[in-house]
């Protein structure tokens, strides 16, 4: 059967470079955002809506700057924005006297557990993991304030699998139960007529495994494939000898889907909007630099991944991975309901209202000040 196409999503910033190390990053469409430049003007404060106290607008004229901001992200190419923001001190410079503390995660569910548990204030994370945390907290735990990355996820399988029919009885990995790629894999398999269970049973067995272990198991022939983000998809291809059975871009109109968003604990956003604004200003600087310096950005990301994981990516891996995903400041809100519907279909979440999950007030103020097109919350929050 042919893959089911997903709902429309907004368009990102594409990488552009003629250098051999990196692939293309060009600006696509008026809805894409080349960079943010946050204005000093304050957002308008209004009466909060039920569920999410920040949903009706964030005011920078209230609250106080935080003494510390605890930020989570991954050592993945799909987290280029925070990697660059931290490595080049874009975040720290904008935060000023606010101390920046960072923590690296392997998958979104663990990261969201830390956020809801009060151990993180903000995090770069995939949409499905953010949805899970939002539903678990009954709409009060987090707010999506910006996008970060688009695309960059694939189902890579061994050479013995050449068609969808060959998947029956095979074992596939995902980064973690309920994370963005896990939801995509389970939903896609269901559309092909395959049953799966959260316990690893069914027609196709899914084994949630951290990405580094997935590569080892794949190389040893102990799993048959994996639906993973970059750079792990490229590592499975280049180092593991696998091939792409499904590029997730093929499942979304125009190939656009959110991979990474910036979320903030709602209580933190309410208490310290000035600090969140400073973080966004750091993201503005980071994304602007990445867009203007794609070759240097790829090198920096690879160097940082080595410092965080102990191993740099091969040139062939970073080249391929860099071409598979794109920086964007747009959270692509129009695709979020589809992501929730898929998680519900997978039996991982219950259907819930998403109204209030976004507060794009600070982002849109920044875009207006920078002469950029504003982005939409698709009716799911303040903008």
C-alpha positions as CSV (number, residue, x, y, z in Angstrom):
1,X,0.0,0.0,0.0
2,X,1.2,3.5,-0.6
3,X,1.9,5.7,2.5
4,X,-0.9,7.8,3.9
5,X,-0.2,11.5,3.4
6,X,-0.3,13.7,6.4
7,X,-1.9,17.1,6.9
8,X,-0.3,20.3,5.5
9,X,2.5,22.0,7.4
10,X,4.3,25.3,7.1
11,X,7.5,25.7,5.2
12,X,11.0,26.1,6.7
13,X,14.4,27.6,6.1
14,X,16.4,25.4,3.8
15,X,20.2,25.0,4.0
16,X,22.1,26.4,1.1
17,X,25.8,25.9,0.3
18,X,28.0,24.9,-2.6
19,X,30.6,23.5,-0.2
20,X,31.0,19.7,-0.3
21,X,30.5,19.3,3.4
22,X,27.0,20.6,3.5
23,X,23.8,20.5,1.4
24,X,21.3,23.2,0.7
25,X,19.7,25.7,3.1
26,X,17.5,28.3,1.2
27,X,14.6,30.4,2.2
28,X,11.3,28.8,1.2
29,X,8.2,30.9,0.8
30,X,7.0,34.0,2.6
31,X,5.9,31.9,5.6
32,X,9.5,30.8,6.2
33,X,11.6,32.8,8.6
34,X,15.3,33.5,7.9
35,X,15.9,34.7,11.5
36,X,14.3,36.3,14.5
37,X,15.2,39.7,16.0
38,X,13.1,40.2,19.0
39,X,11.8,43.6,19.7
40,X,12.1,45.4,23.0
41,X,8.4,46.1,23.0
42,X,6.3,44.1,25.4
43,X,3.6,41.6,24.5
44,X,0.0,42.5,25.5
45,X,-1.2,40.8,28.6
46,X,-4.7,39.5,28.5
47,X,-6.8,37.3,30.7
48,X,-5.4,33.7,30.6
49,X,-7.6,31.0,29.1
50,X,-8.5,27.9,30.9
51,X,-6.0,25.1,30.9
52,X,-2.9,27.1,29.9
53,X,-2.3,30.3,31.9
54,X,0.0,31.7,29.2
55,X,-2.3,31.0,26.2
56,X,-3.8,34.5,25.9
57,X,-0.6,36.4,25.8
58,X,2.7,36.8,27.5
59,X,3.6,40.1,29.1
60,X,7.2,41.2,29.4
61,X,6.2,44.0,31.7
62,X,5.4,41.7,34.5
63,X,7.3,39.0,36.2
64,X,11.0,39.1,37.0
65,X,14.2,37.9,35.2
66,X,15.2,34.4,36.4
67,X,18.4,33.7,38.1
68,X,18.8,30.5,36.1
69,X,17.4,28.9,33.0
70,X,17.8,25.1,32.7
71,X,17.6,24.0,29.1
72,X,17.4,20.5,27.6
73,X,18.2,19.4,24.0
74,X,19.7,16.5,22.0
75,X,23.2,15.9,20.5
76,X,21.5,15.5,17.1
77,X,21.7,17.4,13.8
78,X,17.9,18.1,14.2
79,X,18.9,20.1,17.3
80,X,21.2,22.4,15.3
81,X,19.6,25.5,16.8
82,X,20.4,24.8,20.5
83,X,23.8,23.2,19.7
84,X,24.9,26.4,17.9
85,X,23.1,28.6,20.5
86,X,25.0,27.1,23.3
87,X,28.4,26.5,21.6
88,X,28.7,30.0,20.3
89,X,27.3,31.6,23.4
90,X,24.3,33.1,21.6
91,X,22.0,32.0,24.4
92,X,24.3,33.0,27.3
93,X,25.1,36.4,25.8
94,X,21.4,37.3,25.5
95,X,20.5,35.8,28.9
96,X,23.1,38.1,30.6
97,X,23.1,37.6,34.3
98,X,20.7,34.6,34.1
99,X,22.8,31.4,34.5
100,X,22.3,28.9,31.6
101,X,22.5,25.3,32.6
102,X,22.1,22.6,30.0
103,X,21.4,18.9,29.9
104,X,21.6,16.5,27.0
105,X,18.9,13.9,26.4
106,X,18.5,10.9,24.0
107,X,14.8,11.1,23.5
108,X,11.8,13.4,24.1
109,X,9.8,11.5,26.7
110,X,12.6,11.5,29.2
111,X,13.2,15.2,28.5
112,X,9.5,16.0,29.0
113,X,9.5,14.0,32.3
114,X,12.3,16.3,33.5
115,X,10.4,19.4,32.4
116,X,7.1,18.4,34.1
117,X,9.1,17.3,37.1
118,X,10.5,20.8,37.6
119,X,14.1,19.8,36.5
120,X,14.0,21.8,33.3
121,X,12.6,25.2,32.4
122,X,12.8,24.9,28.6
123,X,13.5,22.3,26.1
124,X,14.0,21.6,22.4
125,X,11.8,18.6,21.7
126,X,9.8,16.8,19.0
127,X,6.1,17.6,18.7
128,X,4.8,14.1,19.8
129,X,6.8,14.3,23.1
130,X,5.5,17.8,23.7
131,X,2.0,16.6,23.0
132,X,2.4,13.8,25.5
133,X,3.6,16.1,28.2
134,X,0.8,18.6,27.4
135,X,-1.9,15.9,27.7
136,X,-0.4,14.5,30.9
137,X,-0.3,17.9,32.5
138,X,-3.9,18.5,31.4
139,X,-2.8,21.5,29.4
140,X,-0.9,23.3,32.1
141,X,2.6,22.0,32.0
142,X,4.2,23.6,28.9
143,X,3.8,26.1,26.1
144,X,5.3,25.9,22.6
145,X,6.9,29.3,21.9
146,X,8.9,28.7,18.7
147,X,9.9,26.1,16.1
148,X,13.5,25.0,15.6
149,X,13.9,22.3,12.9
150,X,11.9,20.7,10.1
151,X,12.1,17.2,8.6
152,X,15.1,14.9,9.0
153,X,13.6,11.5,9.9
154,X,13.5,8.2,8.0
155,X,12.8,4.5,8.2
156,X,16.1,2.8,7.4
157,X,16.1,-1.0,6.9
158,X,18.6,-3.7,6.1
159,X,19.3,-4.9,2.5
160,X,17.1,-8.0,3.0
161,X,14.0,-5.8,3.2
162,X,13.1,-4.4,-0.2
163,X,9.4,-3.9,0.2
164,X,6.7,-3.1,2.7
165,X,5.6,-6.8,2.6
166,X,9.1,-7.8,3.8
167,X,8.5,-6.1,7.2
168,X,6.1,-8.8,8.5
169,X,7.8,-10.6,11.5
170,X,10.7,-8.1,11.5
171,X,12.0,-6.0,14.4
172,X,12.3,-2.3,14.1
173,X,13.6,0.3,16.6
174,X,12.4,3.8,17.5
175,X,14.2,6.2,19.9
176,X,11.7,5.8,22.8
177,X,8.1,4.7,23.3
178,X,5.9,7.7,22.5
179,X,8.5,9.9,21.0
180,X,8.0,11.7,17.7
181,X,9.5,9.0,15.5
182,X,7.9,6.2,17.5
183,X,4.5,7.7,16.9
184,X,5.3,8.1,13.2
185,X,6.5,4.5,12.8
186,X,3.5,2.9,14.6
187,X,1.0,5.0,12.7
188,X,2.6,4.3,9.3
189,X,2.7,0.6,10.0
190,X,-1.0,0.7,10.9
191,X,-1.7,2.3,7.6
192,X,0.1,-0.6,5.9
193,X,-2.1,-3.1,7.7
194,X,0.4,-4.2,10.4
195,X,-0.6,-4.5,14.0
196,X,1.9,-3.5,16.7
197,X,1.8,-3.4,20.5
198,X,3.5,-1.2,23.1
199,X,5.0,-4.4,24.6
200,X,6.9,-5.3,21.4
201,X,4.4,-7.8,19.9
202,X,2.2,-7.8,16.8
203,X,3.0,-8.3,13.1
204,X,6.0,-6.0,13.3
205,X,7.9,-5.8,16.6
206,X,8.9,-2.3,17.7
207,X,11.7,-2.1,20.1
208,X,12.2,1.4,21.6
209,X,16.0,1.8,21.9
210,X,18.4,4.7,22.4
211,X,19.9,5.8,19.1
212,X,23.5,4.7,19.7
213,X,22.4,1.2,20.7
214,X,20.2,1.1,17.7
215,X,23.1,1.6,15.4
216,X,25.1,-1.1,17.2
217,X,22.2,-3.6,17.0
218,X,21.6,-2.8,13.3
219,X,25.2,-3.3,12.4
220,X,25.2,-6.7,14.2
221,X,22.0,-7.8,12.4
222,X,20.0,-8.0,15.7
223,X,17.3,-5.5,14.4
224,X,16.0,-5.1,10.9
225,X,15.7,-1.3,10.8
226,X,14.7,1.8,12.6
227,X,12.7,5.0,12.3
228,X,15.1,7.6,13.6
229,X,16.0,11.3,13.3
230,X,19.3,12.7,11.9
231,X,22.1,12.1,12.2
232,X,21.1,8.5,13.1
233,X,19.2,7.8,9.9
234,X,22.3,8.8,7.9
235,X,24.6,6.7,10.2
236,X,22.4,3.7,9.6
237,X,22.8,4.3,5.8
238,X,26.5,5.2,5.7
239,X,27.9,3.1,8.5
240,X,25.3,0.4,8.8
241,X,24.8,-0.3,5.1
242,X,21.1,0.2,5.3
243,X,18.7,1.9,2.8
244,X,15.7,4.1,3.2
245,X,12.4,2.4,2.9
246,X,10.4,5.5,4.0
247,X,11.5,9.1,4.0
248,X,9.0,10.8,6.3
249,X,9.0,13.9,4.0
250,X,7.1,11.7,1.5
251,X,4.2,11.5,4.0
252,X,3.6,15.2,4.3
253,X,2.4,17.7,1.7
254,X,5.4,19.6,0.3
255,X,7.6,17.4,2.5
256,X,7.3,19.7,5.5
257,X,6.8,18.5,9.1
258,X,7.9,19.8,12.4
259,X,10.8,17.8,14.0
260,X,11.9,20.1,16.8
261,X,10.1,22.9,18.7
262,X,11.0,25.0,21.6
263,X,8.8,24.5,24.7
264,X,8.9,26.3,28.0
265,X,7.3,25.3,31.3
266,X,4.2,27.4,31.5
267,X,4.9,28.4,35.1
268,X,8.3,29.6,34.0
269,X,7.0,31.6,31.1
270,X,4.4,33.3,33.3
271,X,7.0,34.2,36.0
272,X,9.9,35.1,33.8
273,X,8.8,36.3,30.3
274,X,11.9,38.5,30.1
275,X,14.1,35.5,30.4
276,X,12.1,33.5,27.8
277,X,12.4,36.6,25.5
278,X,16.2,36.6,26.0
279,X,16.3,32.9,25.1
280,X,14.4,33.5,21.9
281,X,16.8,36.4,21.1
282,X,19.6,33.9,21.4
283,X,17.8,31.5,19.1
284,X,17.4,34.5,16.6
285,X,21.2,35.0,16.6
286,X,21.9,31.3,16.4
287,X,19.6,30.6,13.4
288,X,20.8,33.8,11.7
289,X,24.4,32.6,12.0
290,X,23.6,29.0,10.8
291,X,21.7,30.4,7.7
292,X,24.6,32.7,6.8
293,X,27.4,30.2,7.5
294,X,26.2,26.7,6.6
295,X,29.6,25.2,6.1
296,X,31.0,26.6,9.4
297,X,27.7,25.6,11.1
298,X,28.0,22.0,9.9
299,X,31.5,21.8,11.2
300,X,30.5,23.4,14.5
301,X,27.6,21.0,15.0
302,X,29.9,18.0,14.2
303,X,32.6,19.2,16.6
304,X,30.0,19.7,19.3
305,X,28.4,16.3,18.8
306,X,31.9,14.8,19.2
307,X,32.3,16.7,22.5
308,X,28.9,15.6,23.8
309,X,29.0,12.0,22.6
310,X,32.7,11.2,22.3
311,X,32.6,10.6,18.5
312,X,32.4,12.9,15.5
313,X,30.3,12.1,12.5
314,X,32.0,11.0,9.3
315,X,32.0,13.5,6.5
316,X,29.6,11.4,4.5
317,X,27.2,11.2,7.4
318,X,27.2,15.0,8.2
319,X,26.9,15.8,4.5
320,X,23.8,13.5,4.1
321,X,22.2,14.5,7.4
322,X,22.7,18.2,6.8
323,X,20.7,17.9,3.6
324,X,17.8,16.1,5.2
325,X,16.6,18.8,7.7
326,X,16.2,22.5,7.8
327,X,16.3,25.3,10.4
328,X,13.0,27.1,11.0
329,X,11.6,29.4,13.6
330,X,8.0,28.5,12.7
331,X,6.6,25.7,15.0
332,X,4.3,24.7,12.1
333,X,1.3,24.6,14.3
334,X,-1.0,23.4,11.5
335,X,0.6,20.0,11.7
336,X,0.2,19.5,15.4
337,X,-3.4,18.2,15.4
338,X,-2.4,15.6,12.9
339,X,0.5,14.5,15.2
340,X,-2.0,14.2,18.0
341,X,-4.4,12.2,15.9
342,X,-1.6,9.8,15.0
343,X,-0.7,9.3,18.7
344,X,-4.4,8.7,19.5
345,X,-4.6,6.2,16.7
346,X,-1.5,4.4,18.1
347,X,-3.1,4.2,21.5
348,X,-0.5,6.3,23.0
349,X,-2.6,9.4,23.9
350,X,-6.2,10.3,24.4
351,X,-7.9,12.9,22.2
352,X,-7.7,16.3,23.9
353,X,-8.2,20.0,23.0
354,X,-4.9,21.7,22.0
355,X,-6.2,25.2,22.3
356,X,-3.7,27.1,24.3
357,X,-0.7,25.0,23.6
358,X,1.0,27.8,21.7
359,X,2.0,31.3,22.7
360,X,3.7,32.9,19.7
361,X,3.3,36.4,21.0
362,X,7.0,37.1,21.5
363,X,8.0,35.3,18.3
364,X,5.6,37.3,16.2
365,X,6.6,40.6,17.8
366,X,10.2,39.7,16.8
367,X,9.2,38.8,13.3
368,X,7.4,42.0,12.8
369,X,10.3,44.0,14.2
370,X,12.6,42.2,11.8
371,X,10.4,42.8,8.8
372,X,9.5,39.1,8.6
373,X,6.1,37.5,8.0
374,X,4.5,36.4,11.2
375,X,3.6,32.8,11.9
376,X,0.2,31.2,12.9
377,X,-0.8,29.2,15.9
378,X,-3.5,27.6,13.6
379,X,-6.1,28.6,16.2
380,X,-4.3,26.7,18.9
381,X,-3.1,29.6,21.0
382,X,-2.0,33.2,21.2
383,X,-0.1,34.7,18.3
